[in-house]
């Protein structure tokens, strides 16, 4: 289930994004980016619709993921049903 980022309190959203960024350990190229820059980048992706916040009832967890990946997984689940 997609959770609209606008439904999440700003502090909670920032904490969720920070957790995601720290967990992913993404490589940002030749120079390291500050946490605030990484959070801002993810927020832009959320606002642009490239990234979505997904709640899994099965795993009782929340995650950020590229929208295309989410849609692909949904199509695979629908095909398997």
Secondary structure, 3 states (H helix, E strand, C coil): CEECHHHCCHHHHHHHHHHHHHHHCCCCCCCCCCHHHHHHHHHHHHHHCCEEEEEECCCCEEEEEEHHHHHHHHHHHHHHC
